[in-house]
Amino acid sequence: MTDWTDQTAPSLDDFARLARETFDALPDPFRSLAGDVVIRVDDFADEETLTLMEIEDPFELTGLYHGVDIGLRDQMGPAAEASRIFLYRRPILDEWCERGDVGLSEIIAHVLIHEIGHHFGLDDDQIHHIEDEADD
């Protein structure tokens, strides 16, 4: 049994490595379409983002896509800046500890893939439907 009294929480760099490993393991067509997305790991969303999204508790936001989805790019031309996916370390760690039934890598992968879904132009309802179909 692991004695967690001498362990430290995974760092921002650890999260970035796990996110990169997840991204690199995606099937090629999926990875190719998401290839220009910048993945960033922060402890929490900033106050401006939380206010904009009307979220009071920063632990409620595990990830965020920021950019123009690839479907709209065809209509609007190239994006002015690279699309970004933010993964928020502390809320992800909190969810991992609360759940206790999945590995940290799995939760990071779930959040990352969810946010890549937004890059593809899917909304939350569509993403949840796809996830539900995959679980059946």
C-alpha positions in Angstrom: 0.0 0.0 0.0 1.3 3.5 -0.9 2.0 5.8 2.0 0.9 9.1 0.7 2.4 11.0 3.6 5.7 11.3 1.7 4.2 11.9 -1.7 3.7 15.2 -3.5 0.9 16.0 -6.0 1.8 15.8 -9.6 3.3 19.1 -10.8 2.3 21.3 -13.7 5.1 19.7 -15.7 3.9 16.2 -14.8 0.4 17.2 -16.1 1.9 18.6 -19.2 3.8 15.4 -19.8 0.6 13.2 -19.2 -1.4 15.5 -21.6 1.3 15.2 -24.3 1.4 11.4 -23.9 -2.4 11.3 -24.2 -2.3 13.6 -27.3 0.5 11.5 -28.9 -1.5 8.3 -28.4 -4.6 9.6 -30.2 -5.4 8.0 -33.6 -3.6 9.8 -36.4 -6.7 11.4 -38.1 -7.9 12.8 -34.8 -4.4 14.0 -33.8 -3.8 15.5 -37.2 -6.9 17.6 -37.1 -6.0 18.8 -33.6 -2.4 19.3 -34.4 -2.3 23.1 -34.2 -3.9 23.3 -30.7 -1.6 24.5 -27.9 -2.1 22.6 -24.7 -1.5 24.6 -21.5 -1.6 23.5 -17.9 -2.4 25.9 -15.1 -3.4 25.3 -11.5 -6.8 27.1 -12.0 -8.6 29.3 -14.5 -8.0 32.9 -14.1 -10.6 35.2 -12.5 -11.5 36.8 -15.8 -12.3 33.4 -17.3 -14.3 32.3 -14.3 -16.3 35.6 -14.3 -16.9 35.3 -18.1 -18.2 31.7 -17.6 -20.2 32.7 -14.5 -18.4 30.1 -12.4 -17.9 31.0 -8.7 -15.9 27.9 -7.6 -12.7 27.5 -9.6 -12.7 23.8 -8.7 -15.7 23.4 -11.1 -13.7 24.0 -14.3 -11.3 21.2 -15.2 -10.6 22.3 -18.8 -11.4 24.9 -21.4 -11.1 25.3 -25.1 -10.2 28.8 -26.4 -10.2 29.5 -30.1 -12.1 29.3 -33.3 -13.2 25.7 -34.0 -12.1 24.2 -37.2 -15.6 24.2 -38.7 -15.8 28.0 -38.4 -12.3 28.5 -39.8 -13.5 27.4 -43.2 -16.1 30.2 -43.1 -13.9 32.9 -41.4 -10.5 32.1 -42.8 -7.4 31.3 -40.7 -7.6 32.0 -37.0 -5.6 35.1 -35.8 -4.0 33.0 -33.0 -3.5 29.4 -32.3 -6.4 27.6 -30.5 -5.6 26.6 -26.9 -6.7 23.9 -24.6 -6.3 24.7 -20.9 -6.2 21.9 -18.4 -6.6 22.9 -14.8 -4.4 20.9 -12.5 -6.1 21.5 -9.1 -9.7 20.8 -10.2 -8.5 17.7 -12.0 -6.6 16.5 -8.9 -9.7 17.2 -6.8 -11.9 15.1 -9.2 -9.3 12.3 -9.2 -9.2 12.2 -5.4 -13.0 12.4 -5.1 -13.7 9.7 -7.6 -11.0 7.2 -6.6 -12.2 4.8 -9.3 -10.0 5.9 -12.3 -6.4 6.8 -12.8 -5.2 10.4 -13.1 -4.0 9.8 -16.7 -7.6 8.7 -17.5 -9.1 11.9 -16.2 -6.5 14.1 -17.9 -7.3 12.1 -21.2 -11.0 12.6 -20.7 -10.7 16.4 -20.2 -8.2 16.8 -23.0 -10.4 14.8 -25.5 -13.5 16.7 -24.4 -11.8 20.0 -25.1 -10.5 18.7 -28.5 -14.1 18.0 -29.2 -14.8 21.7 -28.9 -11.9 22.4 -31.3 -13.8 20.2 -33.8 -16.9 22.3 -33.3 -18.9 20.0 -31.0 -20.9 21.5 -28.1 -21.1 19.9 -24.6 -24.4 18.0 -25.4 -22.9 16.4 -28.6 -19.7 15.5 -26.7 -21.7 13.9 -23.8 -23.8 12.0 -26.3 -20.6 10.6 -28.0 -19.2 9.7 -24.5 -22.5 7.9 -23.6 -22.5 6.0 -26.9 -18.9 4.9 -26.2 -19.7 3.7 -22.7 -22.6 1.4 -24.0 
